[in-house]
């Protein structure tokens, strides 16, 4: 039978009375407060895992009124605010937590993300470099978040290291394998070395246009123009070019030009001009 809070207090007081230990009353009540605080943390974590970030933040904030020195509650509040993209509130909560106890890895990732968004790039970079050094201890979700942060910092070599950790842990995760191939390309690996990785990503998810295009362009770079052309003409032109960024469209245009396919080449050129003019700051598609 689970006792409610009032019944737990009564039980504690009765035990203290029976042992004539009034001097231990404060110790007993502190134990009760710790238990109540742990229950709050569990509730906040459950809400967060269910995607109810606003409710999680509310429960954590209310609990902190009773337990203002609980570092874990401050962490959970900060992580929930980060998930809601309230980066200012998240930063305040997480920095408060750091003054009470060392941050968990989840909180470190969230705080690094907050610093990155708020323009404190060098602080964020230092935190991400530390997270790279402990990447074997990060969950898959945290690995993805660290890769995204390193990408925004334009650190493809470090992002590749983390992506490889992700892919080693989840070898059948198309996203992980594709990400490894993407960063291998960004750090200028020879196409012959990237090709088997990209092929594996394509095998895992042949319906993903990005995998088909990446594999085709690598075949083109390796001199196998016929295989490259076969891959990209197996789907409709509109579907193909709609999924590509300007850099990929340029590569496809070169492939179609090599095959004398002027219709598709011009479709790529027109789409590239359209995308470039509407989203000039867009990074290369992963």
RODO-2510 file (C-alpha; in nm, 4 decimals, decimal comma):
residues 286
     n   res          X          Y          Z
     1     x     0,0000     0,0000     0,0000
     2     x     0,1370     0,3437    -0,0977
     3     x     0,1005     0,6142     0,1685
     4     x     0,0128     0,9678     0,0733
     5     x     0,2324     1,2578     0,1900
     6     x     0,0287     1,3305     0,5047
     7     x     0,0304     0,9639     0,6097
     8     x     0,4092     0,9492     0,5567
     9     x     0,4573     1,2515     0,7861
    10     x     0,2375     1,0958     1,0556
    11     x     0,4322     0,7703     1,0296
    12     x     0,7645     0,9533     1,0656
    13     x     0,6426     1,1419     1,3720
    14     x     0,5140     0,8215     1,5324
    15     x     0,8468     0,6471     1,4794
    16     x     1,0303     0,9407     1,6344
    17     x     0,7968     0,9378     1,9352
    18     x     0,8303     0,5634     1,9903
    19     x     1,2082     0,5871     2,0053
    20     x     1,1929     0,9004     2,2201
    21     x     1,4206     1,0581     1,9595
    22     x     1,2995     1,4129     1,9331
    23     x     1,6585     1,5131     1,8599
    24     x     1,6315     1,3079     1,5387
    25     x     1,3151     1,4780     1,4148
    26     x     1,5013     1,7125     1,1807
    27     x     1,6929     1,4178     1,0323
    28     x     1,3667     1,2320     0,9673
    29     x     1,1995     1,5309     0,8071
    30     x     1,5035     1,5918     0,5877
    31     x     1,4716     1,2343     0,4682
    32     x     1,1069     1,2947     0,3856
    33     x     1,1965     1,6087     0,1894
    34     x     1,4583     1,4179    -0,0079
    35     x     1,2008     1,1501    -0,0933
    36     x     0,9459     1,4113    -0,2006
    37     x     1,2107     1,5832    -0,4128
    38     x     1,3049     1,2536    -0,5803
    39     x     0,9383     1,1890    -0,6567
    40     x     0,9170     1,5304    -0,8244
    41     x     1,2240     1,4539    -1,0357
    42     x     1,0717     1,1247    -1,1467
    43     x     0,7498     1,3002    -1,2418
    44     x     0,9332     1,5690    -1,4378
    45     x     1,1398     1,3079    -1,6242
    46     x     0,8266     1,1104    -1,7098
    47     x     0,6538     1,4193    -1,8489
    48     x     0,9646     1,5100    -2,0486
    49     x     0,9917     1,1604    -2,1963
    50     x     0,6274     1,1885    -2,3024
    51     x     0,7066     1,5106    -2,4853
    52     x     0,5088     1,7245    -2,2412
    53     x     0,7845     1,9801    -2,1983
    54     x     0,5699     2,2670    -2,0748
    55     x     0,4124     2,0485    -1,8057
    56     x     0,7572     1,9175    -1,7091
    57     x     0,8903     2,2718    -1,6713
    58     x     0,5875     2,3721    -1,4629
    59     x     0,6224     2,0775    -1,2238
    60     x     0,9953     2,1417    -1,1869
    61     x     0,9428     2,5131    -1,1187
    62     x     0,6788     2,4431    -0,8524
    63     x     0,8991     2,1792    -0,6880
    64     x     1,1916     2,4224    -0,6790
    65     x     0,9801     2,6464    -0,4586
    66     x     1,0079     2,3731    -0,1956
    67     x     1,3538     2,2478    -0,2896
    68     x     1,5510     2,5492    -0,4190
    69     x     1,8891     2,3798    -0,3750
    70     x     1,8051     2,0656    -0,5683
    71     x     2,0509     2,0614    -0,8585
    72     x     1,8667     1,7843    -1,0421
    73     x     1,5426     1,9820    -1,0455
    74     x     1,7254     2,2844    -1,1874
    75     x     1,8756     2,0578    -1,4537
    76     x     1,5385     1,9125    -1,5468
    77     x     1,3849     2,2588    -1,5648
    78     x     1,6668     2,3723    -1,7933
    79     x     1,6395     2,0659    -2,0175
    80     x     1,2621     2,1149    -2,0490
    81     x     1,3066     2,4847    -2,1354
    82     x     1,5715     2,3908    -2,3912
    83     x     1,3295     2,1451    -2,5512
    84     x     1,0735     2,4274    -2,5747
    85     x     1,3425     2,6507    -2,7323
    86     x     1,3231     2,8941    -2,4416
    87     x     1,7000     2,9193    -2,4408
    88     x     1,7259     3,2152    -2,2047
    89     x     1,5281     3,0392    -1,9305
    90     x     1,7147     2,7163    -2,0000
    91     x     2,0506     2,8905    -1,9603
    92     x     1,9507     3,0457    -1,6284
    93     x     1,8286     2,7131    -1,4906
    94     x     2,1289     2,5139    -1,6087
    95     x     2,3798     2,7698    -1,4858
    96     x     2,2076     2,7604    -1,1466
    97     x     2,2423     2,3828    -1,1473
    98     x     2,6168     2,4114    -1,2147
    99     x     2,6588     2,6086    -0,8933
   100     x     2,4998     2,3249    -0,6950
   101     x     2,6473     2,0118    -0,8546
   102     x     2,8274     1,8896    -1,1678
   103     x     2,5938     1,8738    -1,4671
   104     x     2,4765     1,5454    -1,6133
   105     x     2,5644     1,4752    -1,9767
   106     x     2,2097     1,5593    -2,0879
   107     x     2,2314     1,8957    -1,9167
   108     x     2,5766     1,9631    -2,0640
   109     x     2,4441     1,9022    -2,4144
   110     x     2,1475     2,1314    -2,3499
   111     x     2,3652     2,4090    -2,2061
   112     x     2,6109     2,3844    -2,4953
   113     x     2,3170     2,4238    -2,7313
   114     x     2,1949     2,7282    -2,5381
   115     x     2,5355     2,8953    -2,5573
   116     x     2,5544     2,8234    -2,9298
   117     x     2,2134     2,9774    -2,9996
   118     x     2,2840     3,2828    -2,7828
   119     x     2,6051     3,3658    -2,9678
   120     x     2,8588     3,2370    -2,7131
   121     x     3,0273     3,0243    -2,9758
   122     x     3,3645     2,9759    -2,8077
   123     x     3,2091     2,8606    -2,4801
   124     x     2,9839     2,6269    -2,6760
   125     x     3,2822     2,4980    -2,8740
   126     x     3,4709     2,4134    -2,5544
   127     x     3,1714     2,2258    -2,4183
   128     x     3,1194     2,0326    -2,7429
   129     x     3,4873     1,9395    -2,7563
   130     x     3,4533     1,7936    -2,4074
   131     x     3,1396     1,6049    -2,5134
   132     x     3,3289     1,4600    -2,8094
   133     x     3,5860     1,3243    -2,5638
   134     x     3,3135     1,1389    -2,3709
   135     x     3,1063     1,0393    -2,6741
   136     x     3,1090     0,6722    -2,5758
   137     x     2,8998     0,7685    -2,2701
   138     x     2,6390     0,9669    -2,4650
   139     x     2,2992     0,8234    -2,5520
   140     x     2,2026     0,7996    -2,9189
   141     x     1,9782     1,1029    -2,8833
   142     x     2,2604     1,3059    -2,7298
   143     x     2,4986     1,1951    -3,0044
   144     x     2,2568     1,3327    -3,2644
   145     x     2,2304     1,6611    -3,0751
   146     x     2,6087     1,6939    -3,0508
   147     x     2,6473     1,6274    -3,4246
   148     x     2,3931     1,9024    -3,4956
   149     x     2,5766     2,1457    -3,2678
   150     x     2,9138     2,0711    -3,4231
   151     x     2,7629     2,1184    -3,7665
   152     x     2,6466     2,4679    -3,6695
   153     x     2,9983     2,5397    -3,5422
   154     x     3,1400     2,4234    -3,8779
   155     x     3,3415     2,1453    -3,7143
   156     x     3,2960     1,8585    -3,9649
   157     x     3,5949     1,6567    -3,8399
   158     x     3,4576     1,6444    -3,4856
   159     x     3,1053     1,5841    -3,6161
   160     x     3,2380     1,2862    -3,8103
   161     x     3,3895     1,1347    -3,4959
   162     x     3,0574     1,1604    -3,3137
   163     x     2,8620     1,0347    -3,6154
   164     x     3,0864     0,7287    -3,6300
   165     x     3,0122     0,6572    -3,2651
   166     x     2,6420     0,6832    -3,3466
   167     x     2,6752     0,4494    -3,6456
   168     x     2,8800     0,1949    -3,4495
   169     x     2,6042     0,1840    -3,1906
   170     x     2,3210     0,1803    -3,4454
   171     x     2,4655     0,0144    -3,7597
   172     x     2,1200    -0,0304    -3,9138
   173     x     2,0134     0,3298    -3,8529
   174     x     1,9979     0,4897    -4,1971
   175     x     2,0305     0,8362    -4,0465
   176     x     2,3525     0,7459    -3,8688
   177     x     2,5116     0,5838    -4,1746
   178     x     2,4044     0,8665    -4,4052
   179     x     2,5460     1,1215    -4,1607
   180     x     2,8834     0,9451    -4,1586
   181     x     2,8931     0,9529    -4,5391
   182     x     2,7911     1,3199    -4,5390
   183     x     3,0738     1,4266    -4,3082
   184     x     3,3258     1,2070    -4,4876
   185     x     3,2389     1,4095    -4,7975
   186     x     3,2705     1,7404    -4,6115
   187     x     3,6208     1,6563    -4,4887
   188     x     3,7259     1,5530    -4,8406
   189     x     3,7553     1,1763    -4,8161
   190     x     3,8124     1,0213    -5,1607
   191     x     3,4790     0,9208    -5,3192
   192     x     3,6002     0,5609    -5,3430
   193     x     3,6105     0,5438    -4,9624
   194     x     3,2735     0,7104    -4,9148
   195     x     3,0990     0,4950    -5,1758
   196     x     3,0500     0,1781    -4,9635
   197     x     2,9143     0,3838    -4,6732
   198     x     2,6700     0,5652    -4,8999
   199     x     2,5705     0,2347    -5,0576
   200     x     2,4909     0,0931    -4,7145
   201     x     2,2711     0,3950    -4,6359
   202     x     2,0915     0,3445    -4,9687
   203     x     2,0337    -0,0227    -4,8928
   204     x     1,8870     0,0666    -4,5543
   205     x     1,6460     0,3235    -4,6995
   206     x     1,6254     0,3141    -5,0806
   207     x     1,3066     0,5230    -5,0674
   208     x     1,4989     0,8227    -4,9307
   209     x     1,5836     1,0454    -5,2262
   210     x     1,8848     1,1908    -5,0449
   211     x     2,0474     0,8450    -5,0309
   212     x     1,9813     0,7825    -5,4006
   213     x     2,1272     1,1199    -5,5014
   214     x     2,4325     1,0894    -5,2751
   215     x     2,5109     0,7428    -5,4098
   216     x     2,4601     0,8515    -5,7717
   217     x     2,6904     1,1514    -5,7392
   218     x     2,9604     0,9347    -5,5832
   219     x     2,9342     0,6872    -5,8730
   220     x     2,9665     0,9812    -6,1091
   221     x     3,2798     1,1012    -5,9294
   222     x     3,4226     0,7497    -5,9469
   223     x     3,3650     0,7417    -6,3248
   224     x     3,0628     0,5091    -6,3316
   225     x     2,8328     0,7503    -6,5137
   226     x     2,5898     0,4839    -6,6330
   227     x     2,5187     0,3565    -6,2808
   228     x     2,4830     0,7123    -6,1563
   229     x     2,2355     0,7917    -6,4341
   230     x     2,0402     0,4716    -6,3725
   231     x     1,9961     0,5578    -6,0031
   232     x     1,8594     0,9075    -6,0566
   233     x     1,6372     0,8301    -6,3536
   234     x     1,4635     0,5495    -6,1656
   235     x     1,2392     0,8121    -6,0027
   236     x     1,0489     1,1097    -6,1401
   237     x     1,2396     1,4276    -6,2170
   238     x     1,0105     1,6457    -6,0069
   239     x     1,0543     1,4162    -5,7049
   240     x     1,4283     1,4079    -5,7621
   241     x     1,5014     1,7793    -5,7870
   242     x     1,2526     1,8805    -5,5159
   243     x     1,4656     1,7005    -5,2564
   244     x     1,7974     1,8570    -5,3564
   245     x     1,9879     2,1633    -5,2414
   246     x     2,1789     2,3847    -5,4892
   247     x     2,5038     2,1894    -5,4466
   248     x     2,3359     1,8576    -5,5246
   249     x     2,1454     2,0128    -5,8154
   250     x     2,4767     2,1333    -5,9583
   251     x     2,6150     1,7813    -5,9365
   252     x     2,3057     1,6330    -6,0983
   253     x     2,3216     1,8931    -6,3747
   254     x     2,6774     1,7855    -6,4480
   255     x     2,5704     1,4211    -6,4592
   256     x     2,2795     1,4889    -6,6947
   257     x     2,5057     1,7012    -6,9138
   258     x     2,7523     1,4113    -6,9395
   259     x     2,4674     1,1867    -7,0521
   260     x     2,3310     1,4407    -7,3010
   261     x     2,0051     1,4692    -7,1059
   262     x     1,9295     1,8370    -7,1697
   263     x     1,5725     1,8213    -7,0361
   264     x     1,6767     1,7067    -6,6891
   265     x     1,9857     1,9291    -6,6936
   266     x     1,7713     2,2368    -6,7557
   267     x     1,5236     2,1264    -6,4893
   268     x     1,8122     2,1140    -6,2403
   269     x     1,9389     2,4538    -6,3526
   270     x     1,5976     2,6162    -6,3116
   271     x     1,5389     2,4559    -5,9728
   272     x     1,8852     2,5574    -5,8555
   273     x     1,8211     2,9200    -5,9472
   274     x     1,4871     2,9094    -5,7685
   275     x     1,6268     2,7581    -5,4480
   276     x     1,9350     2,9807    -5,4430
   277     x     1,7292     3,2979    -5,4722
   278     x     1,4747     3,1996    -5,2075
   279     x     1,7133     3,0493    -4,9510
   280     x     2,0593     3,1991    -5,0078
   281     x     2,1849     3,1046    -4,6606
   282     x     2,0902     2,7392    -4,6778
   283     x     2,3714     2,4957    -4,6033
   284     x     2,4396     2,1939    -4,8218
   285     x     2,1818     1,9235    -4,7826
   286     x     2,2821     1,6297    -4,5667
***
